[in-house]
Amino acid sequence: MQDILLLLAHPDLEHSRVHAALRKALSRDAGAGARWQLRDVYALYPDYCIDVAAEQAALQAARLVVWLHPLHWYGMPPLLKLWLDEVFAYGWAYGPGGTQLNGKDLWLVVSTGGTEASYRPDGHNRFFIDAFWPPYEQTAQLAGMRFLPPLVLHGAHHLAQAEIDAHVDTLVDHLQRWPDWPEIADLMPCIQGEAPEGERPPVADAGEAPRAEPIDEPATEAAR
Ligand SMILES: Cc1cc2nc3c(=O)[nH]c(=O)nc-3n(C[C@H](O)[C@H](O)[C@H](O)COP(=O)(O)O)c2cc1C
């Protein structure tokens, strides 16, 4: 059963070591009988025109959703952010009637340029790496998804090939064993958070043009 959806987001795989290795291993193991489907979002959408229906269908078929990306400015690369903006739609993923992702697991697998020591109060990244996860965790909660402890590979630029290979093996091993991970045995299911109406722009009815607020144009010379 293909119950794992892997979303890989790297804007420049040609110059990647970590994600190129992940992509290679995960594509190789994604043959017949594999538990996962790999979607490389930068390869699928080089024009940034995301097929929302296809992405939502892939999400619906999954029980575990994995986001694989390099840390970029302490967050996700821009195409994955756009994917999130469009695919986790109001009334679908969250808000009134938005229960499509309820009960699924979300796992973040990231690499960082900064070393583990740099992600400390006395290091140049100043915060422990966990300080950067609340936006992800809260996103999961709003969608009713259980946020699993992230897998982080630090110091990506100075790793020996053996360390990258070990990271790939750890990931594949976890995918094969999910959900039988000792580290999540005690995690409670997620209770979906609320997004009250009025906190998002109104959704236009089909066929109704979005209403634009009138803009006060500065008066031109002729109009004056
Ligand atoms: C635009 C950009 C922003 C980055 N921001 C961060 C960052 O905020 N923190 C960090 O530790 N590394 C940062 N990096 C380094 C990447 O995380 C690193 O290059 C990547 O994890 C290496 O993985 P790869 O071999 O798959 O490319 C950044 C790199 C780029 C290109």
The ligand as a Gaussian input file, in Angstrom:
#p B3LYP/6-31G(d) Opt

LIG

0 1
 C       18.955000      30.850000      -0.148000
 C       19.589000      29.981000       0.930000
 C       19.253000      30.176000       2.246000
 C       19.820000      29.383000       3.237000
 N       19.454000      29.588000       4.532000
 C       19.984000      28.816000       5.509000
 C       19.566000      28.984000       6.866000
 O       18.698000      29.788000       7.192000
 N       20.165000      28.208000       7.808000
 C       21.112000      27.266000       7.495000
 O       21.605000      26.599000       8.406000
 N       21.490000      27.070000       6.206000
 C       20.945000      27.816000       5.220000
 N       21.301000      27.601000       3.915000
 C       22.189000      26.462000       3.588000
 C       21.355000      25.250000       3.134000
 O       20.493000      24.811000       4.131000
 C       22.292000      24.151000       2.677000
 O       22.977000      24.631000       1.566000
 C       21.552000      22.873000       2.364000
 O       20.961000      22.332000       3.519000
 C       22.481000      21.855000       1.747000
 O       21.720000      20.782000       1.224000
 P       21.963000      20.267000      -0.262000
 O       23.285000      19.595000      -0.270000
 O       20.828000      19.355000      -0.562000
 O       21.936000      21.498000      -1.166000
 C       20.761000      28.381000       2.904000
 C       21.103000      28.197000       1.554000
 C       20.527000      28.987000       0.577000
 C       20.901000      28.763000      -0.873000

